[in-house]
Amino acid sequence: MSTLLIALQDNFNFTLDKAGSNTDTVNKYKELRFYAGATLTIAGKAGQSIKSVVFNTTFADKTASCAPSAATTKDGAADVSKVKETVDTTNLVVSYTFVDLGGVTSVTFTASNQLRISSIVITYGE
């Protein structure tokens, strides 16, 4: 039973947690399976501010909202209602832009439906 997957890649920590999902965080497939109800937290190293996150997916029916349920800045919690979301089932992309949030240092996404993620692109700055 796998309920938590933790990875470090390019100075970012990724934590995939089963959370409210009925399915374990299985990672034996070629894409990352992010199941409905599960959470994915991305945290940068000190001084990094996350500007945007793009999830490239593998199938239109596995391209869904995973809107941020929480985000933090160096000053505390951020208002995630200000996050701009784009779900594009034609081009298989789900993207989030963090504007006017005071420099997001970590963000937690909660999947509304299953996503099959082929890659994650993070734009960041100081």
N, C-alpha and C positions, 0 to 999 in steps of 0.2 A: 504494500500500500504506500503510495507516494503522495504526500500532502504538501510538500514544500520542495521547491527547486531553487537553488541559489547559484548565481554565476557572476563572475567579474569579467567584463570585456571593455577594453579601451577606456579605463578609468571610470566606468559606470558599473554600479552594482544592480543586478536584476534579481528580484525575488518573485517567483510565481507561487502563489499560495492557493490551495484548494478552496479555502474560505467557505463561501456559501454554495459551492458547486456540488453536484451529486457525483461527479467524476473525478478520479484522482488526477494529479498533474503528471500524466504519463509523458515521457519525452523519448520515445523510441521511434518516432516517425521522422521523416526528412524535414518536416516543418514543425514549428512550435505550435502545439495545440493549446489554445487558451479557451477553456470551457466556460459556459454561461455560469455566472455567479462567482467564478474565481477572480482573484486579484493579481495584478502585476505591478510591482513597485519598481521604479527606476530612480536611482539616486546617483548624483554626480559627486566628484571629489570636491573638497573645500574650495570655494572661490568660483566654481562653475555654475553658470546660470543656464538652465534648459530653456531654449527659445521655441523649439518645436519637436514633435515626435511623429514619425510616419511609420505606420505598419503596412508593409507590402504583404498581400495575402495571395492565396493560391486558387480560390474558387469564389465566384460571385455569391453563392449561398453561404459561404464561410467568411464573408466580409460584412461586419456588423459594428454597431457602436460599442465602444468600450470606454465611455466617457469617464473622465477623472472623477473619482469619489473623494479624493483628498489631494492636496498639494501643500508643500511648505516652502517658505522663503527663509532667508537668514533672519528675518524678523518674526517668524511664526507662520501660522496657517494662512493660506491664500484663498481667495474667493473663486472656487472652481466654476461658478456660473459665468465667469468672464472668459473662459476658455473657448476658442473658436474650433468647432468640430466640422470635418468634412468626411462623409462616407461616400465613396465612389465605387459602386459595384461593377461599373464598366471597365475601369482601369485597375480594379482590385487594390484600392488604396484607402486606408483610414488615417486621417491626419488630425493633429491637434496643435494649435498655435497658442502660445502663452504670451499675451500682450497685457500690459498694464497690471501686472501681478507682482511687481517688485522683485523680480529675479528668482524664479522657481529653482530650488535646489533638489527637490524630490517630488515625484508624482506617483499616485496610485490609481491605476485604471481598474474598473470592474466591468467584465464582459457581460453584455446583455444576451448574447447568443454566442455559439462557438465561433471562434476565429481560427484560421489556419495561417500562421504567419511565416512567410518565407524569409523576411528580413525586417530589421528595425533600423531606421535612420534617425539619428538625434542631431539636431543643430543646437550648438551651445556657444556661450561666450563667457566673458568675465563679468 
